[in-house]
Amino acid sequence: MSGNQLASFVVSHTTDAAHRYSALIPIITVLYAVALASIIAVTLATKGKSANALSSR
């Protein structure tokens, strides 16, 4: 999710040479938060469908 291409892009486009790699931390945090939110959304959506399928049998 936060591979070498993303890291290379951010590091090469960061103007402050002293903090190039620390610029990755917020970006990676946002990506992991989006991944967590999508996992939770899919889990909640499938729980509702499986409960409805069981109750209709």
Secondary structure, 3 states (H helix, E strand, C coil): CCCHHHHHHHHHHCCCHHHCHHHHHHHHHHHHHHHHHHHHHHHHHHHHHHHHHHHCC
